[in-house]
Amino acid sequence: MNIFVNDYNDLCHERVFKKLSEIEKNGHLGYGSDAYTKKAKEYIKRDLKDEGVEIEFVGGGTIANIVAVSANLMPYEGIIAADTGHITAHETGSIEATGHKLETIEVPDGKLTADLIEQRVLSLGEEYHIEPKMVYISQTTELGTVYSLEELREIYRVCVMHGLYLYIDGARMATGLAASGIDVSELPKVCDIFTLGGTKNGAMYGEAIVIVDDDLKTNIRKFMKQRGAVMAKGFALGAQFAALFEEGLYYELGKKSFEASKKLETKLREAGVKFYQEPVSNQIFIEYPVEKIDDLARENMFEVMPLDEDNRVLRFVTTYMTTDEEIENLVKLI
């Protein structure tokens, strides 16, 4: 079976597993006070070239978003996001459940722009409106699109001008960095808070929340504790991120995932498929006839989404484990 259904179908990378196997040999301090977590934070700060950030590790992407988005907002403050954003459509109303309204903007490619954000902010000036306080974007987006460094700078400029925090959901940040050519050290300069996702890039589980803005650091640890996000055995998270960032494995795996996507894109173009969204990262979307899907699914795993009566959108996701053989086997059956 050729697996293109998602980028979290592995247990973890072998170097992460090896690091985890070491922790059983000794006892450890709990709640993130252990040596592994300390080292992981040091490695990330080194790569960011910023010793002033605060870093917290949590178990998954949804809780990372809940903490990052709502820990320091007032009840009447809301979040601007794309209508396709993960917090908008894939988290069962987790943000709304914290009491904060999402102000969504319809976008064709999953990406917000500085102009769209400014237009929405200016439309929310009445007393009876929510007060927009944060902008949510993701790198990469739910449609596999990618923000350039210049786009991020322009979005952040508008956010600062209007007193908004900018949060970048980095569940697929490793691939996003590879696809955009952005160095990770640029991230603290273009947003107030972001995540570095491990679950979809070699970790067994876990996301790193990186808090840049001092105001957002104030209550985040207490909020995490209240929401059940602080793990007693935090050393299991710390060890994984230490393995990912000690020698650059995090970026290597993101690059492998991206390179595999470019190979798949080339083969699909040669096969003459119609792309639903122009591919730029490790999520590739094509339009495909309904009557052919069952045959394709016999030897391939992928996601199917609605399009019209006769066609569906298929999503193929590459990972650091995707092989040339898997790509060849998929495309020859297309």
SEKOL-372294 format. One line per 10 residues: their letters; for each residue x, y, z of N, C-alpha, C. Coordinates in steps of 0.05 Angstrom, whole numbers, padded with zeros to 5 digits. Layout:
residues N
a = X Y Z X Y Z X Y Z | ...
This chain:
residues 334
mnifvndynd = 00017 -00024 00000 00000 00000 00000 00018 00025 00000 | 00011 00044 -00018 00026 00069 -00019 00010 00090 -00003 | 00024 00101 00017 00010 00118 00037 00015 00147 00031 | -00006 00161 00023 -00006 00190 00019 -00028 00204 00034 | -00039 00191 00055 -00063 00201 00068 -00057 00224 00087 | -00034 00225 00099 -00027 00246 00118 00003 00246 00123 | 00012 00264 00140 00041 00265 00147 00046 00259 00176 | 00028 00242 00188 00032 00233 00215 00025 00204 00218 | 00032 00189 00197 00025 00160 00197 00049 00143 00207 | 00071 00156 00215 00094 00141 00226 00093 00142 00256
lchervfkkl = 00108 00124 00269 00111 00126 00299 00128 00150 00305 | 00152 00150 00295 00170 00173 00297 00196 00166 00282 | 00213 00186 00278 00239 00181 00265 00257 00165 00284 | 00274 00149 00272 00291 00130 00288 00308 00145 00308 | 00318 00169 00302 00334 00184 00321 00318 00195 00344 | 00292 00200 00339 00274 00208 00361 00269 00184 00379 | 00264 00161 00366 00259 00137 00382 00284 00129 00399 | 00307 00133 00387 00332 00127 00403 00334 00145 00427 | 00328 00170 00423 00329 00189 00446 00309 00182 00467 | 00285 00174 00458 00264 00166 00478 00273 00141 00493
seieknghlg = 00287 00123 00480 00296 00098 00493 00316 00104 00515 | 00329 00127 00514 00349 00134 00535 00336 00142 00561 | 00312 00153 00559 00300 00166 00583 00291 00145 00604 | 00288 00120 00596 00280 00099 00615 00302 00092 00634 | 00326 00101 00629 00349 00092 00645 00352 00107 00671 | 00339 00130 00673 00342 00147 00697 00315 00159 00704 | 00313 00168 00729 00289 00184 00737 00292 00213 00728 | 00270 00227 00726 00271 00254 00715 00252 00272 00731 | 00259 00298 00731 00240 00317 00742 00216 00320 00724 | 00194 00327 00735 00169 00329 00720 00162 00357 00711
ygsdaytkka = 00140 00358 00695 00128 00383 00686 00147 00401 00671 | 00166 00389 00656 00183 00405 00639 00207 00416 00653 | 00213 00407 00677 00237 00417 00691 00261 00399 00688 | 00260 00381 00669 00281 00361 00665 00303 00371 00646 | 00324 00356 00645 00348 00364 00629 00342 00363 00599 | 00326 00343 00590 00319 00341 00562 00304 00366 00552 | 00284 00374 00567 00268 00397 00559 00286 00422 00559 | 00303 00425 00579 00321 00448 00580 00339 00449 00555 | 00350 00426 00547 00367 00424 00524 00351 00431 00498 | 00327 00420 00496 00311 00425 00472 00306 00455 00469
keyikrdlkd = 00299 00468 00491 00295 00497 00489 00320 00512 00481 | 00342 00503 00491 00368 00516 00484 00374 00513 00454 | 00368 00489 00443 00373 00485 00415 00355 00502 00398 | 00330 00504 00405 00311 00520 00389 00319 00550 00391 | 00325 00560 00414 00334 00588 00417 00359 00593 00401 | 00377 00574 00401 00401 00577 00385 00394 00580 00355 | 00376 00564 00345 00369 00566 00317 00353 00591 00311 | 00337 00600 00330 00322 00625 00326 00339 00650 00329 | 00363 00646 00340 00381 00669 00346 00367 00689 00364 | 00352 00679 00383 00336 00696 00401 00333 00683 00428
egveiefvgg = 00348 00693 00447 00347 00681 00474 00323 00692 00491 | 00309 00711 00480 00287 00724 00495 00260 00710 00492 | 00258 00691 00474 00232 00678 00470 00227 00658 00493 | 00201 00653 00498 00193 00632 00517 00183 00609 00501 | 00190 00585 00509 00182 00560 00494 00168 00541 00513 | 00145 00532 00504 00130 00512 00519 00123 00489 00500 | 00124 00464 00511 00118 00441 00495 00090 00430 00503 | 00074 00423 00483 00048 00411 00488 00044 00387 00471 | 00023 00371 00477 00020 00345 00464 00011 00344 00436 | -00004 00365 00426 -00015 00364 00399 -00022 00391 00389
gtianivavs = -00031 00391 00364 -00036 00416 00350 -00061 00431 00360 | -00082 00417 00366 -00106 00431 00375 -00102 00445 00401 | -00090 00432 00421 -00085 00445 00446 -00064 00467 00443 | -00045 00464 00425 -00026 00486 00420 -00041 00511 00410 | -00060 00507 00392 -00075 00529 00381 -00093 00542 00403 | -00105 00526 00419 -00122 00536 00441 -00106 00554 00459 | -00082 00544 00467 -00065 00559 00485 -00055 00584 00472 | -00044 00581 00448 -00032 00604 00434 -00052 00626 00429 | -00076 00619 00421 -00096 00638 00412 -00110 00651 00436 | -00117 00636 00456 -00136 00647 00476 -00124 00652 00504
anlmpyegii = -00099 00646 00509 -00089 00648 00536 -00089 00677 00547 | -00087 00696 00529 -00084 00724 00539 -00104 00743 00527 | -00126 00733 00514 -00146 00750 00503 -00168 00756 00523 | -00179 00780 00523 -00203 00786 00539 -00227 00773 00526 | -00249 00769 00542 -00272 00755 00531 -00285 00768 00507 | -00282 00794 00504 -00295 00808 00481 -00276 00810 00457 | -00252 00799 00459 -00233 00800 00437 -00235 00775 00420 | -00231 00779 00394 -00234 00757 00375 -00210 00753 00357 | -00212 00734 00339 -00190 00726 00322 -00198 00727 00292 | -00182 00738 00276 -00186 00739 00247 -00171 00715 00235
aadtghitah = -00186 00700 00218 -00174 00676 00206 -00186 00671 00178 | -00172 00656 00162 -00183 00648 00136 -00205 00628 00141 | -00225 00628 00122 -00247 00609 00126 -00238 00580 00123 | -00215 00576 00111 -00204 00549 00108 -00185 00541 00131 | -00180 00560 00150 -00160 00555 00171 -00166 00531 00188 | -00146 00519 00199 -00149 00495 00215 -00167 00501 00239 | -00164 00523 00252 -00180 00530 00276 -00209 00536 00267 | -00213 00542 00242 -00240 00549 00232 -00256 00523 00227 | -00243 00504 00214 -00258 00481 00203 -00250 00454 00213 | -00229 00451 00229 -00219 00424 00235 -00215 00419 00265
etgsieatgh = -00226 00436 00282 -00221 00432 00311 -00246 00433 00328 | -00269 00427 00316 -00294 00424 00330 -00301 00448 00347 | -00295 00472 00336 -00302 00496 00351 -00286 00500 00376 | -00261 00490 00376 -00245 00492 00401 -00240 00520 00410 | -00236 00539 00391 -00231 00566 00398 -00257 00580 00408 | -00279 00575 00394 -00304 00586 00403 -00312 00576 00431 | -00303 00551 00437 -00309 00540 00463 -00295 00555 00485 | -00274 00570 00479 -00260 00586 00499 -00274 00613 00503 | -00294 00618 00486 -00309 00644 00489 -00300 00665 00470 | -00284 00659 00450 -00274 00679 00431 -00285 00674 00403
kletievpdg = -00294 00695 00391 -00307 00693 00364 -00285 00693 00342 | -00289 00676 00322 -00272 00677 00298 -00286 00694 00277 | -00271 00713 00267 -00279 00729 00245 -00265 00718 00220 | -00280 00703 00203 -00268 00690 00181 -00269 00706 00155 | -00249 00702 00139 -00247 00716 00113 -00246 00694 00091 | -00263 00696 00071 -00263 00677 00049 -00239 00682 00031 | -00223 00661 00027 -00200 00663 00010 -00198 00639 -00009 | -00190 00643 -00034 -00189 00621 -00053 -00166 00602 -00049 | -00144 00611 -00037 -00120 00595 -00035 -00111 00589 -00007 | -00127 00595 00013 -00120 00590 00040 -00104 00611 00054
kltadlieqr = -00096 00632 00039 -00078 00652 00050 -00092 00679 00055 | -00087 00690 00079 -00095 00718 00084 -00074 00737 00072 | -00083 00761 00067 -00065 00782 00058 -00067 00806 00076 | -00048 00823 00075 -00048 00847 00092 -00073 00864 00086 | -00080 00867 00060 -00103 00883 00053 -00129 00871 00063 | -00132 00845 00061 -00156 00832 00072 -00159 00835 00102 | -00137 00833 00116 -00137 00836 00145 -00145 00865 00152 | -00133 00884 00138 -00139 00912 00144 -00168 00919 00138 | -00179 00908 00116 -00207 00913 00110 -00226 00902 00132 | -00219 00878 00142 -00236 00866 00163 -00234 00882 00189
vlslgeeyhi = -00210 00890 00196 -00207 00906 00220 -00223 00932 00219 | -00222 00945 00196 -00236 00971 00193 -00266 00967 00193 | -00276 00943 00187 -00304 00938 00187 -00315 00931 00214 | -00298 00929 00234 -00306 00921 00261 -00302 00943 00281 | -00311 00967 00274 -00306 00990 00291 -00328 00998 00309 | -00350 00984 00308 -00373 00992 00325 -00371 00980 00353 | -00385 00993 00372 -00384 00984 00400 -00395 00956 00403 | -00414 00949 00386 -00427 00922 00388 -00412 00900 00373 | -00390 00907 00361 -00373 00887 00348 -00353 00875 00368 | -00343 00851 00362 -00321 00841 00378 -00296 00859 00372
epkmvyisqt = -00277 00859 00390 -00252 00874 00385 -00232 00854 00373 | -00224 00857 00348 -00204 00839 00337 -00177 00844 00351 | -00165 00822 00360 -00140 00825 00375 -00118 00807 00365 | -00125 00786 00349 -00105 00768 00339 -00112 00759 00311 | -00091 00756 00295 -00094 00744 00268 -00081 00716 00268 | -00096 00697 00258 -00086 00669 00256 -00080 00662 00227 | -00056 00653 00222 -00049 00641 00196 -00033 00616 00201 | -00029 00600 00181 -00013 00576 00184 00007 00573 00162 | 00029 00561 00168 00051 00556 00149 00058 00527 00150 | 00050 00510 00132 00034 00516 00108 00005 00518 00114
telgtvysle = -00011 00528 00094 -00040 00530 00098 -00054 00503 00094 | -00080 00503 00099 -00095 00478 00095 -00097 00470 00066 | -00092 00488 00048 -00092 00482 00019 -00064 00478 00008 | -00044 00476 00027 -00017 00470 00018 -00002 00494 00008 | -00014 00518 00009 00000 00542 00000 00019 00552 00022 | 00037 00570 00013 00059 00578 00030 00062 00608 00030 | 00067 00620 00053 00072 00649 00055 00102 00654 00050 | 00108 00674 00033 00135 00683 00030 00143 00701 00054 | 00169 00706 00057 00178 00723 00078 00166 00751 00075 | 00165 00761 00051 00155 00788 00046 00125 00790 00054
elreiyrvcv = 00110 00769 00047 00082 00768 00055 00078 00768 00085 | 00095 00753 00099 00093 00753 00128 00100 00780 00140 | 00120 00793 00129 00128 00819 00139 00105 00839 00135 | 00092 00838 00112 00071 00857 00106 00047 00852 00124 | 00040 00827 00129 00018 00820 00147 00024 00830 00175 | 00049 00825 00184 00056 00833 00211 00056 00864 00214 | 00064 00877 00192 00064 00907 00193 00035 00917 00198 | 00016 00905 00184 -00012 00913 00188 -00022 00906 00216 | -00014 00883 00226 -00021 00874 00253 -00011 00894 00274 | 00014 00901 00272 00026 00920 00291 00012 00947 00289
mhglylyidg = 00007 00956 00265 -00006 00982 00261 -00034 00983 00275 | -00048 00961 00275 -00075 00960 00287 -00076 00947 00315 | -00053 00942 00326 -00052 00931 00353 -00061 00902 00355 | -00056 00887 00335 -00063 00858 00334 -00039 00841 00338 | -00043 00818 00352 -00022 00798 00353 -00023 00781 00328 | -00001 00772 00318 00000 00753 00296 00010 00726 00306 | -00007 00705 00302 00000 00678 00309 00003 00661 00284 | 00025 00647 00282 00030 00629 00259 00029 00600 00270 | 00009 00585 00261 00006 00557 00268 00026 00542 00250 | 00046 00530 00263 00068 00516 00248 00067 00486 00250
armatglaas = 00042 00475 00249 00040 00446 00250 00057 00433 00228 | 00058 00447 00205 00075 00437 00182 00098 00457 00177 | 00108 00470 00198 00128 00491 00194 00153 00480 00181 | 00162 00456 00187 00187 00446 00175 00185 00445 00145 | 00163 00435 00135 00159 00435 00106 00155 00463 00095 | 00141 00480 00111 00137 00508 00103 00163 00523 00100 | 00182 00518 00118 00208 00531 00116 00223 00522 00091 | 00222 00496 00086 00235 00485 00062 00223 00496 00036 | 00196 00498 00036 00182 00507 00011 00186 00537 00007 | 00187 00552 00028 00189 00581 00026 00217 00592 00024
gidvselpkv = 00236 00576 00033 00264 00585 00035 00269 00604 00058 | 00250 00606 00076 00253 00623 00099 00271 00609 00120 | 00290 00623 00132 00305 00612 00154 00289 00615 00180 | 00291 00595 00197 00275 00595 00221 00280 00619 00239 | 00304 00631 00237 00311 00654 00253 00296 00679 00245 | 00282 00678 00222 00266 00701 00214 00239 00702 00229 | 00230 00679 00239 00203 00677 00250 00198 00696 00273 | 00216 00699 00293 00210 00717 00315 00208 00746 00306 | 00218 00752 00282 00217 00780 00273 00191 00787 00259 | 00175 00767 00252 00151 00772 00236 00125 00763 00249
cdiftlggtk = 00125 00756 00275 00101 00749 00289 00105 00751 00319 | 00084 00747 00334 00085 00750 00363 00086 00723 00377 | 00076 00702 00363 00076 00675 00374 00073 00656 00351 | 00086 00633 00353 00084 00613 00332 00090 00585 00343 | 00084 00565 00327 00090 00538 00336 00109 00524 00316 | 00124 00506 00327 00141 00488 00311 00131 00460 00315 | 00117 00450 00294 00103 00425 00297 00122 00401 00295 | 00119 00382 00314 00134 00358 00314 00118 00334 00305 | 00092 00334 00310 00075 00310 00304 00077 00303 00274 | 00078 00323 00257 00078 00318 00228 00106 00319 00216
ngamygeaiv = 00126 00317 00234 00154 00319 00224 00173 00303 00241 | 00167 00278 00246 00186 00261 00258 00183 00255 00288 | 00167 00271 00302 00162 00266 00330 00140 00245 00333 | 00140 00231 00356 00117 00214 00362 00092 00230 00366 | 00096 00253 00380 00074 00272 00384 00087 00298 00394 | 00073 00320 00393 00083 00344 00406 00087 00368 00388 | 00082 00392 00399 00086 00417 00386 00101 00436 00405 | 00118 00453 00395 00132 00473 00410 00119 00500 00406 | 00109 00512 00427 00098 00539 00425 00120 00559 00432 | 00125 00577 00413 00146 00597 00417 00133 00624 00420
ivdddlktni = 00136 00636 00444 00124 00662 00450 00144 00684 00448 | 00139 00703 00430 00158 00725 00426 00150 00749 00441 | 00125 00757 00440 00115 00781 00453 00114 00778 00483 | 00125 00797 00498 00127 00795 00527 00099 00793 00540 | 00080 00808 00530 00053 00808 00541 00040 00780 00539 | 00046 00766 00518 00034 00739 00515 00047 00718 00533 | 00070 00724 00544 00083 00706 00562 00071 00705 00590 | 00056 00726 00596 00048 00731 00624 00033 00708 00637 | 00012 00699 00624 -00005 00679 00637 -00005 00652 00624 | 00013 00648 00605 00010 00624 00588 00014 00598 00603
rkfmkqrgav = 00033 00598 00622 00038 00573 00637 00014 00565 00654 | 00002 00585 00668 -00022 00580 00684 -00045 00571 00667 | -00048 00584 00644 -00070 00576 00626 -00066 00547 00616 | -00041 00540 00609 -00035 00513 00601 -00043 00493 00623 | -00036 00499 00647 -00042 00481 00669 -00072 00478 00673 | -00086 00499 00671 -00115 00498 00674 -00128 00481 00652 | -00117 00482 00628 -00128 00468 00605 -00117 00439 00602 | -00101 00430 00621 -00091 00403 00620 -00069 00399 00600 | -00055 00421 00593 -00034 00420 00573 -00006 00416 00584 | -00003 00417 00611 00023 00413 00623 00026 00384 00631
makgfalgaq = 00044 00370 00618 00047 00341 00623 00066 00335 00646 | 00058 00318 00664 00075 00310 00686 00101 00298 00676 | 00098 00281 00656 00122 00268 00644 00131 00285 00620 | 00136 00310 00625 00144 00329 00604 00170 00321 00591 | 00186 00305 00605 00212 00297 00594 00209 00281 00568 | 00186 00267 00565 00181 00252 00540 00178 00271 00516 | 00166 00294 00521 00165 00315 00500 00192 00327 00495 | 00205 00335 00517 00231 00348 00515 00252 00331 00500 | 00252 00305 00506 00271 00287 00492 00266 00286 00462 | 00241 00286 00454 00235 00286 00425 00245 00311 00411
faalfeegly = 00240 00334 00423 00248 00359 00411 00279 00363 00412 | 00291 00351 00433 00320 00352 00434 00332 00337 00411 | 00320 00314 00405 00330 00298 00382 00325 00312 00356 | 00303 00325 00353 00296 00339 00328 00314 00363 00323 | 00322 00378 00344 00336 00403 00340 00365 00403 00347 | 00375 00382 00360 00403 00381 00368 00422 00384 00344 | 00417 00370 00323 00435 00371 00300 00420 00377 00274 | 00397 00391 00276 00383 00399 00252 00365 00379 00239 | 00359 00357 00253 00341 00337 00241 00314 00348 00233 | 00304 00367 00248 00278 00379 00243 00277 00390 00214
yelgkksfea = 00297 00404 00207 00298 00417 00181 00304 00397 00159 | 00320 00377 00165 00326 00356 00145 00301 00341 00137 | 00284 00335 00157 00260 00320 00151 00240 00337 00135 | 00238 00362 00142 00221 00380 00127 00230 00382 00098 | 00256 00383 00094 00267 00385 00067 00261 00359 00051 | 00263 00336 00064 00257 00311 00051 00228 00309 00042 | 00211 00318 00060 00182 00318 00054 00176 00336 00030 | 00188 00359 00030 00184 00378 00008 00196 00367 -00019 | 00219 00356 -00018 00232 00345 -00042 00215 00322 -00053 | 00203 00306 -00036 00186 00284 -00045 00161 00296 -00059
skkletklre = 00151 00318 -00048 00127 00330 -00061 00133 00341 -00088 | 00157 00351 -00092 00165 00362 -00119 00167 00339 -00139 | 00178 00316 -00130 00179 00292 -00148 00151 00283 -00155 | 00133 00283 -00135 00105 00275 -00141 00092 00295 -00160 | 00096 00320 -00155 00085 00341 -00172 00094 00337 -00201 | 00119 00332 -00205 00130 00328 -00232 00117 00305 -00246 | 00114 00283 -00232 00103 00258 -00243 00073 00263 -00250 | 00059 00277 -00232 00030 00282 -00237 00027 00301 -00261 | 00044 00320 -00265 00043 00337 -00288 00047 00321 -00314 | 00067 00303 -00312 00072 00286 -00336 00048 00269 -00343
agvkfyqepv = 00033 00261 -00322 00009 00244 -00326 -00015 00260 -00335 | -00012 00287 -00335 -00033 00304 -00346 -00057 00309 -00327 | -00053 00306 -00301 -00075 00311 -00282 -00081 00340 -00280 | -00105 00346 -00270 -00113 00374 -00266 -00110 00380 -00236 | -00094 00400 -00229 -00090 00407 -00201 -00113 00425 -00192 | -00123 00418 -00168 -00144 00435 -00156 -00132 00461 -00145 | -00107 00458 -00134 -00092 00481 -00124 -00063 00477 -00134 | -00052 00499 -00144 -00024 00496 -00154 -00006 00487 -00131 | 00008 00464 -00135 00023 00452 -00113 00049 00468 -00106 | 00053 00473 -00081 00078 00487 -00072 00090 00475 -00047
snqifieypv = 00076 00455 -00035 00087 00442 -00011 00079 00413 -00011 | 00080 00400 00012 00076 00371 00013 00047 00362 00013 | 00028 00381 00010 00000 00374 00006 -00007 00380 -00023 | -00014 00360 -00038 -00020 00363 -00067 -00049 00355 -00072 | -00064 00373 -00084 -00092 00369 -00089 -00098 00367 -00119 | -00112 00346 -00127 -00119 00343 -00156 -00149 00338 -00158 | -00159 00344 -00182 -00187 00338 -00189 -00188 00311 -00202 | -00207 00294 -00194 -00206 00266 -00204 -00234 00255 -00207 | -00240 00240 -00229 -00266 00229 -00234 -00275 00210 -00212 | -00300 00212 -00204 -00311 00195 -00182 -00309 00166 -00189
ekiddlaren = -00315 00159 -00214 -00316 00130 -00221 -00289 00116 -00220 | -00267 00132 -00219 -00240 00120 -00219 -00228 00118 -00191 | -00241 00129 -00171 -00229 00131 -00145 -00226 00104 -00132 | -00246 00087 -00133 -00244 00060 -00120 -00220 00044 -00131 | -00215 00045 -00157 -00193 00030 -00168 -00166 00042 -00158 | -00164 00068 -00156 -00140 00081 -00147 -00135 00074 -00117 | -00157 00072 -00102 -00155 00067 -00073 -00147 00039 -00065 | -00147 00021 -00084 -00140 -00007 -00078 -00111 -00010 -00069 | -00094 00007 -00080 -00066 00005 -00073 -00054 00031 -00062 | -00072 00051 -00058 -00062 00077 -00048 -00081 00088 -00027
mfevmplded = -00069 00100 -00007 -00085 00114 00014 -00083 00144 00010 | -00106 00158 00009 -00106 00186 00005 -00133 00197 00015 | -00135 00223 00017 -00160 00235 00026 -00177 00244 00003 | -00203 00241 00006 -00222 00249 -00015 -00241 00271 -00004 | -00244 00292 -00020 -00260 00315 -00012 -00280 00321 -00034 | -00303 00333 -00028 -00323 00339 -00048 -00314 00360 -00068 | -00325 00359 -00092 -00320 00380 -00112 -00346 00385 -00128 | -00354 00365 -00145 -00380 00367 -00159 -00391 00339 -00163 | -00412 00337 -00179 -00426 00312 -00182 -00408 00290 -00194 | -00390 00298 -00212 -00374 00278 -00227 -00345 00276 -00217
nrvlrfvtty = -00337 00295 -00201 -00308 00295 -00193 -00305 00300 -00164 | -00283 00291 -00154 -00275 00297 -00126 -00247 00309 -00125 | -00240 00321 -00103 -00213 00330 -00098 -00198 00309 -00082 | -00176 00300 -00093 -00159 00281 -00078 -00135 00296 -00067 | -00128 00289 -00042 -00105 00302 -00029 -00084 00280 -00025 | -00060 00286 -00035 -00037 00269 -00031 -00017 00284 -00013 | -00008 00271 00008 00011 00284 00027 00037 00268 00027 | 00059 00281 00022 00085 00268 00024 00097 00272 00051 | 00116 00255 00059 00130 00257 00084 00159 00252 00080 | 00175 00253 00101 00203 00247 00100 00208 00218 00093
mttdeeienl = 00187 00201 00096 00190 00173 00090 00181 00165 00062 | 00169 00183 00047 00158 00177 00021 00181 00168 00002 | 00177 00146 -00012 00197 00135 -00030 00191 00141 -00059 | 00211 00139 -00076 00207 00142 -00104 00189 00120 -00115 | 00191 00096 -00103 00175 00074 -00112 00145 00079 -00106 | 00139 00090 -00083 00111 00097 -00076 00100 00117 -00096 | 00116 00137 -00103 00108 00157 -00122 00102 00145 -00150 | 00121 00128 -00159 00117 00115 -00185 00092 00097 -00185 | 00088 00082 -00163 00065 00064 -00162 00039 00079 -00162 | 00038 00102 -00148 00014 00118 -00148 00008 00129 -00176
vkli = 00027 00141 -00188 00022 00156 -00213 00016 00137 -00236 | 00027 00113 -00236 00021 00095 -00258 -00008 00085 -00257 | -00021 00088 -00234 -00049 00080 -00231 -00068 00103 -00235 | -00057 00128 -00236 -00074 00152 -00239 -00088 00151 -00267
